[in-house]
Amino acid sequence: MIKLFKVKERQREIAENANGKPPVKKQTAGELRLHRDISELNLPKTCTIAFPNGKDDLMNFEVTIRPDEGYYAGGSFLFSFQVPSVYPHEAPKVKSKTKVYHPNIDLEGNVCLNILREDWKPVLNVNTIIYGLFHLFTQPNHEDPLNHDAAAVLRDNPKLFETNVRRAMAGGYVGQNSFTRCMH
């Protein structure tokens, strides 16, 4: 079968270039959807979004979460988002760039959030993920841990967990692990 559409698309590109105009970069469906998601963001006042690579790279961005309640109140936590070109059919890849003592975030920055894995659906969006991350800081979950030590302490000794969180956020050690200060 002849790839007629490819031929026509190529002819159109050649014609546009002949007019002296630069070739137009077509946006993928994922980029279009992400653009809409970002334009419709309704973030909690404690969350901000930034595009370190500039407005031409919407597929990679950072979100800062500054909880104002719970164990992590007063902390500032940075997450990187890498959005696949097939978004929303695949969830963005989200990593914590801030080393944090948390039952649902391991020391390498991997995040345990169901909507980033098995419960992802294309109707979900960036706003949903950010609210999910925010919820992890206000309601850490010891039942589905990535950091099993932190989860056990939260489950068995919430006062010690709170002490460990404060020590980590202040830039101290918890066990053998050192943390960078993330208090704001």
ABEGO torsion letter per residue (X at the ends): XBBAAAAAAAAAAAAAAAAGBBBBBBBBAAAAAAAAAAAABBBBAABBBBBAAEAABAABBBBBBBBABEAABGBBBBBBBBBBAAOAABBBBBBBABBBBBAABBAAGBBBBAAABAABBAABBAAAAAAAAAAAAABBBAABBABAAAAAAAAABAAAAAAAAAAAAAGBBBEABBBBBABX
